[in-house]
Amino acid sequence: MAVVASRVAHGLIALGLLGCIGLVYLAAWRGQVEPPTRLALAALGVEAALVWRSGWDCPLQPLFRSLGDDRTLFELFMPAPAARLAVPLLGGITAIGIVLLGLRTL
């Protein structure tokens, strides 16, 4: 049961962060930063710091392993080699969105 709960929690966190990335791109497209965009940027900044601190891997993975969940979230949907690329790829997509937002609003 703990494994299922950890996967659900992990999935909800991932969906929230994907929504934050979407908000950044929406703000870049509109060319304006509103309070939800600021909150999304703050959440992405915290996530980036945690990912950096955890060696460019999911910062929650050690917690989920301690609960008995030995697979990463992305390994539930794709092979392990592709899953290892997910965090760096999403980081790059996020960085591009932030750069686009900066170019449109500065």
Sequence and secondary structure as in RCSB ss.txt:
>XXXX:A:sequence
MAVVASRVAHGLIALGLLGCIGLVYLAAWRGQVEPPTRLALAALGVEAALVWRSGWDCPLQPLFRSLGDDRTLFE
LFMPAPAARLAVPLLGGITAIGIVLLGLRTL
>XXXX:A:secstr
 HHHHHHHHHHHHHHHHHHHHHHHHHHHHHT   HHHHHHHHHHHHHHHHHHHTTSS TTHHHHHHTT  S TGG
GTS HHHHHHHHHHHHHHHHHHHHHHHHHH 
